[in-house]
């Protein structure tokens, strides 16, 4: 994986990683390795992160609560390579408004898009 930083201040925006083993297709990913869009050539993947890398973290995300076996809308508060801190913001379930840390986030525990039946 290659880090992509903002030119002005070297803020880490995310990473790009090759997806096909030949460096032809690169996936733009968050700092915690969540693929944000389809893989493309390296330049386009870098451009995507320059334009969207931090902004996408401020958008709504979805957390899977294993105990309840349900997905809840959340906001990312902090994002690191190996963990993400979120605030549950699912207004249909006010009893669970809380902060929690997701260690080693993956598509089974944290998603940017609303999870459908493929979870």
FIVO-770145 format. One record per atom (N, C-alpha, C): x, y, z; residue in one letter. Coordinates in steps of 0.02 Angstrom, whole numbers, plus 50000, padded with zeros to 5 digits. Example, Ala and Ser with C-alpha at 12.3 -4.5 7.8 and 13.67 -1.06 7.14 Angstrom:
BEGIN
506604971650390A506154977550390A506604983550390A506424988850354S506844994750357S506455000250394S
***
This chain:
BEGIN
500424994150000X500005000050000X500445006250000X500215011249964X500585017549961X500175023049995X500465026650042X500105032150074X500005037950026X499425041150031X499285047249992X499165052850043X499555058150036X499495063750083X499275070050047X498995074650085X498795081150058X499425085250047X499475088449991X500075092149972X500235097850021X499725101550042X499845107450083X500155105950151X499935100450183X500145099350252X500335092150268X500375088050218X500575080950226X500095076850268X499475079150274X498955075250309X498825068850270X498815063150306X498685056750274X497955056450253X497835055250188X497155054850161X496915047750154X497375043150151X497205036150142X497775032650106X497625026950078X498125022950043X497845020649976X498295019449929X498095015949868X498465009249870X498125004149844X498444997549842X498274994149776X498754990449749X498624986849687X498114981249700X497674980149652X497154975049662X497224968949617X497614969549565X497654963949518X498344960649516X498784962649560X499444959649562X499934962149510X499704966349464X500154968649410X500234976249409X499994979549459X500024986949464X499624990549410X499164987049377X498744990249327X498134993549359X497864990449411X497274993049445X497444994449518X497255000449540X497395002649608X496745004649642X496665002649705X496065004249743X496205009849792X495795015149792X495865020349843X495525017949908X495905018349963X495655015650027X495735020850083X495315020150134X495375024350193X496015022650230X496155026350283X496735024850324X496685018050357X496065015350363X495975008650392X495825003450339X496035004850277X496025000150220X495324998050197X494855002650199X494185001450172X494185004150100X494064999950052X494055002049982X493455006549969X493595012549943X493075017649936X492705017549869X493025015349817X492715015149751X493065009849709X492825008849649X493125003849606X493855005449592X494245000349582X494955001249565X495005004349495X495535008249486X495665011449422X496415012049414X496635016049366X497365016849360X497615020749420X498255020449431X498565023349491X498425030749498X498485034549444X498365041749446X497645043349468X497165039849440X496465041049458X496325039249530X496625033849554X496545031949624X496825037349671X497405040049654X497695045449693X497255051549692X497005053449633X496565059249626X495935058349669X495655052249669X495055051049708X495185052449782X495745050049807X495905051249878X496045058549891X496375062049845X496505069149854X495835072949861X495345071049822X494695074449822X494235072149878X494285065749898X493775062949942X494035059450005X494675058650012X494955054550065X494745056450135X494745062750152X494535064850219X493785066150222X493505068850169X492785070550169X492355064450180X492545058850152X492135052750158X492105050350230X492605051950270X492585050050340X492065053950380X491875059750355X491365063850388X490655061950368X490595057650319X489925055450297X489665049950343X489025048350338X488755042850379X489065036150360X489185032050411X489435025250404X488945020650440X489065014150435X488625009150466X489045004150505X488855003150568X489204998550613X488764992450626X489064986550623X488684980450638X488784978450711X488234978250748X488234976150818X488104968650819X488604964850837X488544957450836X488024955050887X487994958250944X487514956150995X486794956750971X486654962050936X485974963250911X485884960550839X486424958650808X486424956450739X486054961450694X486264967850700X485944973150662X486464978450647X486314982450595X486744987950574X486464994450601X486914998950624X486715005350651X487125010850619X486785016250603X487125022050575X487595024950626X488185027150603X488675029950649X489095035350614X489435039150655X489905044250632X490605042250654X491085042950610X491775041450629X492055047450668X492325046150726X492605051250769X493365051450760X493675045550759X494395044850748X494515038850703X494995039350659X495165033750615X495915032550616X496095026450628X496795024250630X496855017950587X497455016050573X497565010150530X497245003850558X497265002950624X497024996650654X496394997350696X496125003350701X495505004250740X495155010750719X494505010750732X494085016650717X493645017850777X493605024050798X493145025950852X492535029250820X491945026750837X491325029350808X490835031450863X490365035550842X489805037450885X489185034950849X488805030650883X488185028150854X487705034050847X487425034850788X486985040550772X486355038250737X486095032550760X485495029650730X484895032150770X484555037150744X484025040450782X483415036150791X483375030550756X482835025750767X482945021450828X483545021850856X483725017850915X484085022350965X483735026950998X484065031651043X484395028351103X484205022251119X484495018951178X485215016851167X485455017051105X486145014751094X486615020351072X486425026551085X486885032051068X487485031551114X488045029851085X488645028851124X489255029351079X489835029751110X490465029451074X490745022451083X491065019951032X491395013451038X491985013050990X492445008551005X493035007550963X492945000950927X493055001150862X493034995050821X493764993350805X494004987950833X494674985550819X494674981850753X495194982850713X495274979550648X494624979850608X494374985850592X493744986350555X493784982850487X493234979750469X493184976450404X492474977450378X492334975050319X491664975850290X491124972150330X491324967650374X490834964250416X490654968250478X491054973350494X490924977350554X490804984750540X491034987250482X490974994450467X490914995250392X490414999050371X490305000250300X490115007550287X490325009850228X490145016650208X489445016850178X489265011750142X488605011450111X488135007550156X487485008750149X487005004950189X487064997550171X487164993250221X487244986050206X486584982950185X486624979250132X486034975650108X486094968450133X485754963950104X485744957050127X486394953350115X486894956650084X487524953250070X487994953350130X487774956050186X488204956450245X488324949650271X
***
